[in-house]
Amino acid sequence: MAGATGASATTLTNNSGHQVVQRSIQYRFTCRCMTDLSAAICLDKLNFNAISKSTAAQTLGDWGAHVIDADKLGHRAYLAGTRAFDQVVATFGQDTVGEDGEIDRRVLGGKVFGQADRLKALTDIVWPAIRSMAAQEISQVQQKQPQQPIVLEAAVLIEAGWQDLVDMLWVCVVDREIAVARACARDGFEPSAVEARIDAQLTNEERIAAADAVSGYTVILDLHAHSIKSDDGRAKVQNYCQWIKTRNIPIDGFVLTEHRQFDNESDYSDLAAKHGITILKGSEVETEYGHVLVFGVTKTLQEAFDFTNIHLALADVIAACDAHGAVAVPCHPGRKRVGMAAHLEEHGVPAGVNIVEVYNGGSRGAEDQVAQDMATEQNYLGIGGSDAHIVSHIGRCATKFEDTIHNEQELVNALKAGRFEAIKLQQALADYAIACGETAAKFTNPEDPDFQAPPTIASSFHRYQHSDPGEATVMTVNTIADVEFGVELPSVSPDTSLANVKRFVVAAGWDSPRFTDHAAAKEQGLPGALVPGIMSQGFLSAMIHHWAPSAEVKLVDTVFRAPCIVDEQYSINGVVTDLDEDTGEVEIDLTVTNEAGENRVFGTAKVLIPVS
């Protein structure tokens, strides 16, 4: 990809009218260099079907850039009646003409694959025509809108010698294996034919040497997630994938670290291929120092210690991992009881720890800060993981790698090499699209009055308006046809005042001071009077019925990470994470958060909504 730079910064504008200085075309771009654009941008792809190329061009187009697709120009270059059409037929035969009277690109491609002389004969005919059309379109756009960025999406920019058309060359990298697999699936070619096409192109090194910026070398993985395979997991793996794709969550994949087990049974390869997401497996075991993630689990490692044992010795886990080529990483180390920091005074600093989880999506208060301080003091490297147990939490924290990672062994290699960085979702979003000063706050600070999620982040577009309790939503759900995956329910702020809680517990016959008297509750070692769990469940059900009055709530399944305290303010939120249009069954992720944004309760609900 290449872009011209001007004397003054040129910005792109999203659909909401906010100006954005684009620092990376995709989340995983390593080069953040598009800060000044005023003329032509050219986007080159390493392999002929590298998806990051088209995604980047489409993103820029969504933001107001003018996109020129060289492949489409190629279609026009030898339409029937053109000089190039006659030359192609004369050179490659009448059988290249399809029933519609135009050149059959599949037939033509088969004639040139793997044959350098025939490929050159074709490019000598087509490339000059494409270049002429591209140059003409660039000139026309610059005359009409001189400040509008122009993206030229080209497969062979370097080979064709079109660098003089552009000001900056951005190369998007895709692995050979991925390129071959995608082309075979998309076009029906045999792998050998695709490989011959790739071999006829420039190598990675040759393209990168010519580039002003390189994409595709950074991989972002959420290293800590749980599915329904874990006893407290509420997420289906396929819904994680759907959420990542529909919400444009800035990760390339995730690692399923199920509690006290390694999932030998599940094969997610088809699901991963379908969604273009890396899905790996690990484990989360329990030791005297708290919970520990294990990456690179093998059959021999599973024989080395009992994953189900909740009293494992950390030293034994580390020794076994070292012996069997795995990596042990203490997770959420700042958390009370189940985090490593809480046990240092009793057990001392453990030997053999090199990496800890410094960003955890389920952390509350200063837990992550405790983890980071410990990592700094002990010179540990840090990873990030969401610790997701429900679909909508995936990707909240993650780890950015400098290496390509397709399997557990490559993950282990990257962790041992230390080429990674822990990141939070908001940091990834800021890397994706930010400007300076007040504009940056619009994309990174939800408290900013002008806050807008970055363009293409679907969370900024809701069909339902968030409302205060008692207010009507913009749209009421009556049938399953009104429901879409990823739709957020209207937020509710429940009445957790002492007076309201007293009314509830008296009516329920639970007139206990732990619910109605802050002082008495604190004498029992509690942080204050508690909102009864069943009352919280009632609030959750009420939110669902507020959204869909005709819904039948079949199940509300929650996990309390921390108690809800009387007289504190909470926000109850829900989002659709699965639906069956035939049966009307809908799954909803549920969260109860306090004013600090900490999750006190999470879970899922299963509801039935009328089909018609």
Backbone hydrogen bonds, N-H to C=O, Kabsch-Sander energy under -0.5 kcal/mol:
donor,donor_aa,acceptor,acceptor_aa,energy
2,A,42,C,-3.4
2,A,169,L,-0.5
4,A,40,A,-1.7
12,L,20,V,-2.3
13,T,63,W,-2.1
14,N,18,H,-2.3
17,G,14,N,-2.0
20,V,12,L,-3.5
22,Q,20,V,-0.8
23,R,21,V,-0.5
24,S,432,Y,-0.9
29,F,26,Q,-1.8
30,T,214,V,-0.8
31,C,214,V,-0.8
32,R,30,T,-0.7
33,C,31,C,-1.0
35,T,33,C,-1.9
36,D,33,C,-0.5
38,S,4,A,-1.4
39,A,4,A,-0.6
41,I,150,I,-4.8
42,C,2,A,-3.0
42,C,168,M,-0.9
43,L,152,L,-4.0
44,D,42,C,-0.6
44,D,170,W,-1.8
45,K,154,A,-0.9
46,L,172,C,-2.3
50,A,47,N,-2.0
53,K,50,A,-1.1
54,S,50,A,-0.9
55,T,51,I,-2.4
56,A,52,S,-2.1
57,A,53,K,-2.2
58,Q,54,S,-2.6
59,T,55,T,-2.4
60,L,56,A,-2.2
61,G,57,A,-2.3
62,D,58,Q,-2.4
63,W,59,T,-1.2
64,G,61,G,-1.5
65,A,60,L,-2.5
66,H,149,P,-2.8
67,V,65,A,-0.6
68,I,151,V,-4.1
69,D,67,V,-0.6
70,A,68,I,-0.8
70,A,153,E,-2.8
71,D,153,E,-0.5
73,L,69,D,-1.9
74,G,70,A,-2.0
75,H,71,D,-1.4
76,R,72,K,-1.6
77,A,73,L,-1.8
78,Y,74,G,-0.8
79,L,76,R,-1.4
82,T,79,L,-2.2
86,D,82,T,-1.7
87,Q,83,R,-2.0
88,V,84,A,-2.7
89,V,85,F,-2.4
90,A,86,D,-2.2
91,T,87,Q,-2.1
92,F,88,V,-3.0
93,G,89,V,-1.9
96,T,93,G,-1.5
97,V,94,Q,-1.9
98,G,96,T,-0.5
98,G,102,E,-3.4
101,G,98,G,-1.8
104,D,96,T,-3.6
105,R,103,I,-1.0
108,L,104,D,-2.6
109,G,105,R,-2.8
110,G,106,R,-2.0
111,K,107,V,-1.2
112,V,108,L,-0.9
112,V,109,G,-0.7
113,F,109,G,-1.9
115,Q,112,V,-2.1
116,A,114,G,-0.6
119,L,115,Q,-2.6
120,K,116,A,-2.3
121,A,117,D,-1.8
122,L,118,R,-1.9
123,T,119,L,-2.7
124,D,120,K,-2.4
125,I,121,A,-0.7
125,I,122,L,-0.8
126,V,122,L,-2.5
127,W,123,T,-2.0
129,A,125,I,-0.5
130,I,126,V,-2.3
131,R,127,W,-2.8
132,S,128,P,-2.1
133,M,129,A,-2.0
134,A,130,I,-2.7
135,A,131,R,-2.8
136,Q,132,S,-2.0
137,E,133,M,-2.2
138,I,134,A,-2.6
139,S,135,A,-2.2
140,Q,136,Q,-2.1
141,V,137,E,-2.3
142,Q,138,I,-2.5
143,Q,139,S,-1.8
144,K,140,Q,-1.8
145,Q,141,V,-3.4
148,Q,145,Q,-1.9
150,I,39,A,-2.1
151,V,66,H,-3.6
152,L,41,I,-3.2
152,L,150,I,-0.6
153,E,68,I,-3.1
153,E,151,V,-0.7
154,A,43,L,-3.4
154,A,152,L,-0.9
160,A,156,V,-2.6
161,G,157,L,-0.7
161,G,158,I,-0.8
162,W,157,L,-2.2
165,L,162,W,-2.4
166,V,163,Q,-1.6
167,D,40,A,-0.7
170,W,42,C,-1.0
170,W,168,M,-0.6
171,V,169,L,-0.5
171,V,213,A,-2.8
172,C,44,D,-1.3
173,V,171,V,-0.6
173,V,215,S,-1.8
179,A,175,D,-2.6
180,V,176,R,-2.7
181,A,177,E,-2.4
182,R,178,I,-2.7
183,A,179,A,-2.1
184,C,180,V,-2.4
185,A,181,A,-2.2
186,R,182,R,-2.5
187,D,183,A,-2.9
188,G,184,C,-1.5
189,F,183,A,-0.6
193,A,190,E,-0.7
194,V,190,E,-1.9
195,E,191,P,-2.8
196,A,192,S,-1.9
197,R,193,A,-1.7
198,I,194,V,-2.4
199,D,195,E,-2.8
200,A,196,A,-1.2
201,Q,198,I,-1.6
207,R,203,T,-2.3
208,I,204,N,-2.9
209,A,205,E,-2.2
210,A,206,E,-0.9
210,A,207,R,-0.7
211,A,207,R,-0.6
211,A,208,I,-1.1
212,D,169,L,-3.4
213,A,169,L,-1.4
215,S,171,V,-3.0
218,T,28,R,-1.1
219,V,401,F,-1.9
221,L,219,V,-0.6
221,L,399,T,-2.7
222,D,253,G,-2.2
223,L,221,L,-0.8
223,L,384,G,-1.3
225,A,255,V,-1.2
226,H,388,A,-2.7
228,I,235,A,-1.7
230,S,227,S,-2.0
233,G,230,S,-1.3
234,R,389,H,-3.3
239,N,236,K,-0.6
240,Y,236,K,-1.6
241,C,237,V,-2.0
242,Q,238,Q,-2.1
243,W,239,N,-2.5
244,I,240,Y,-2.6
245,K,241,C,-2.1
246,T,242,Q,-2.9
247,R,243,W,-2.4
248,N,245,K,-0.6
249,I,244,I,-1.7
251,I,249,I,-2.6
252,D,220,I,-3.7
253,G,220,I,-0.9
254,F,278,T,-2.2
255,V,222,D,-2.5
256,L,280,L,-2.8
257,T,225,A,-2.9
257,T,255,V,-0.8
258,E,256,L,-0.7
258,E,282,G,-0.6
260,R,284,E,-3.3
261,Q,258,E,-1.0
264,N,262,F,-1.3
268,Y,266,S,-0.5
272,A,268,Y,-2.8
273,A,269,S,-2.3
274,K,270,D,-2.5
275,H,271,L,-1.8
276,G,272,A,-1.4
277,I,272,A,-1.9
278,T,252,D,-2.5
279,I,277,I,-0.5
280,L,254,F,-2.4
280,L,278,T,-0.5
282,G,256,L,-3.1
283,S,294,V,-1.5
284,E,258,E,-2.1
285,V,292,V,-2.8
286,E,309,N,-0.6
287,T,290,G,-2.0
288,E,312,L,-1.2
290,G,287,T,-1.8
291,H,338,V,-2.5
292,V,285,V,-2.7
293,L,329,V,-3.3
294,V,283,S,-2.7
295,F,327,V,-2.6
296,G,281,K,-0.5
302,Q,298,T,-2.0
303,E,299,K,-1.2
304,A,300,T,-0.7
304,A,301,L,-0.9
305,F,301,L,-1.0
307,F,305,F,-0.8
309,N,306,D,-1.5
312,L,286,E,-1.6
312,L,309,N,-0.6
314,L,312,L,-0.5
317,V,313,A,-2.1
318,I,314,L,-2.8
319,A,315,A,-2.4
320,A,316,D,-2.5
321,C,317,V,-2.5
322,D,318,I,-2.7
323,A,319,A,-2.2
324,H,320,A,-1.7
325,G,322,D,-0.7
326,A,321,C,-3.0
327,V,295,F,-2.4
329,V,293,L,-2.9
331,C,291,H,-1.8
335,R,332,H,-1.9
338,V,336,K,-2.9
339,G,335,R,-1.2
341,A,333,P,-2.2
342,A,339,G,-0.8
343,H,340,M,-1.9
344,L,341,A,-0.9
347,H,343,H,-2.7
348,G,344,L,-2.7
353,V,350,P,-0.6
354,N,352,G,-0.5
356,V,381,L,-2.5
357,E,330,P,-2.4
358,V,356,V,-0.8
358,V,383,I,-2.0
359,Y,383,I,-1.6
361,G,385,G,-2.0
363,S,360,N,-1.9
367,E,364,R,-2.2
370,V,366,A,-2.6
371,A,367,E,-1.9
372,Q,368,D,-2.6
373,D,369,Q,-2.7
374,M,370,V,-2.3
375,A,371,A,-2.3
376,T,372,Q,-2.4
377,E,373,D,-2.5
378,Q,374,M,-2.5
379,N,375,A,-0.8
380,Y,375,A,-2.4
381,L,354,N,-2.8
383,I,356,V,-2.0
385,G,359,Y,-2.3
386,S,397,C,-0.6
387,D,224,H,-2.5
388,A,224,H,-1.1
393,H,390,I,-1.7
394,I,391,V,-1.7
396,R,393,H,-1.6
398,A,423,I,-2.9
399,T,221,L,-2.8
400,K,421,E,-3.3
401,F,219,V,-3.6
401,F,399,T,-0.5
402,E,419,R,-1.7
411,L,407,N,-1.8
412,V,408,E,-2.5
413,N,409,Q,-2.5
414,A,410,E,-2.2
415,L,411,L,-2.4
416,K,412,V,-2.7
417,A,413,N,-1.9
418,G,414,A,-1.0
419,R,414,A,-1.3
420,F,418,G,-1.3
421,E,400,K,-1.7
423,I,398,A,-2.9
425,L,396,R,-3.0
428,A,424,K,-2.1
429,L,425,L,-2.6
430,A,426,Q,-2.2
431,D,427,Q,-2.3
432,Y,428,A,-1.8
433,A,429,L,-2.2
434,I,21,V,-0.9
439,T,436,C,-1.6
441,A,437,G,-1.2
442,K,438,E,-1.0
442,K,439,T,-0.6
443,F,439,T,-0.5
443,F,440,A,-1.6
444,T,440,A,-1.3
445,N,441,A,-2.2
448,D,445,N,-2.0
451,F,448,D,-2.3
452,Q,442,K,-4.2
457,I,454,P,-2.1
458,A,456,T,-1.0
460,S,457,I,-2.1
461,F,458,A,-2.2
462,H,460,S,-0.6
467,S,491,S,-0.5
471,E,468,D,-2.1
477,V,547,W,-2.0
478,N,476,T,-0.6
480,I,610,P,-2.4
482,D,479,T,-2.1
483,V,480,I,-1.7
486,G,576,V,-2.4
487,V,484,E,-1.7
489,L,574,G,-2.8
492,V,572,I,-2.0
496,T,494,P,-1.1
501,V,497,S,-2.5
502,K,498,L,-2.5
503,R,499,A,-1.9
504,F,500,N,-1.9
505,V,501,V,-2.7
506,V,502,K,-2.3
507,A,503,R,-1.9
508,A,504,F,-2.0
509,G,505,V,-0.8
509,G,506,V,-0.7
510,W,505,V,-3.1
512,S,510,W,-3.6
515,F,512,S,-1.9
516,T,512,S,-1.0
517,D,513,P,-2.2
521,A,517,D,-2.3
522,K,518,H,-2.3
523,E,519,A,-1.7
524,Q,520,A,-0.9
524,Q,521,A,-0.6
525,G,522,K,-1.8
526,L,521,A,-2.1
530,L,514,R,-2.7
531,V,564,C,-3.0
535,M,532,P,-0.6
536,S,532,P,-2.0
537,Q,533,G,-2.3
538,G,534,I,-1.8
539,F,535,M,-2.1
540,L,536,S,-2.1
541,S,537,Q,-2.4
542,A,538,G,-2.5
543,M,539,F,-2.1
544,I,540,L,-1.8
545,H,541,S,-2.3
546,H,542,A,-2.1
547,W,543,M,-1.6
548,A,544,I,-3.0
550,S,477,V,-0.6
551,A,548,A,-2.3
552,E,608,L,-2.8
553,V,551,A,-0.6
554,K,552,E,-0.8
554,K,606,K,-2.5
555,L,606,K,-1.7
557,D,604,T,-3.1
558,T,556,V,-0.6
559,V,602,F,-3.4
561,R,559,V,-0.8
561,R,600,R,-1.9
562,A,600,R,-1.9
565,I,563,P,-0.5
566,V,529,A,-3.0
567,D,496,T,-3.1
568,E,565,I,-1.6
571,S,593,T,-2.7
572,I,492,V,-3.3
573,N,571,S,-0.5
573,N,591,T,-2.6
575,V,589,D,-1.6
576,V,487,V,-2.6
577,T,587,E,-2.4
578,D,587,E,-1.1
580,D,585,E,-2.4
581,E,579,L,-0.5
584,G,580,D,-2.6
586,V,607,V,-2.8
587,E,578,D,-2.8
588,I,605,A,-2.4
589,D,575,V,-2.9
590,L,603,G,-3.0
591,T,573,N,-2.1
592,V,601,V,-2.5
593,T,571,S,-2.4
594,N,598,E,-1.8
595,E,569,Q,-0.6
597,G,594,N,-2.0
600,R,592,V,-3.2
600,R,598,E,-0.6
601,V,592,V,-1.5
602,F,559,V,-2.2
603,G,590,L,-1.8
604,T,557,D,-2.4
605,A,588,I,-2.0
606,K,555,L,-2.3
607,V,586,V,-2.6
607,V,605,A,-0.5
608,L,552,E,-2.5
609,I,584,G,-2.4
609,I,607,V,-0.5
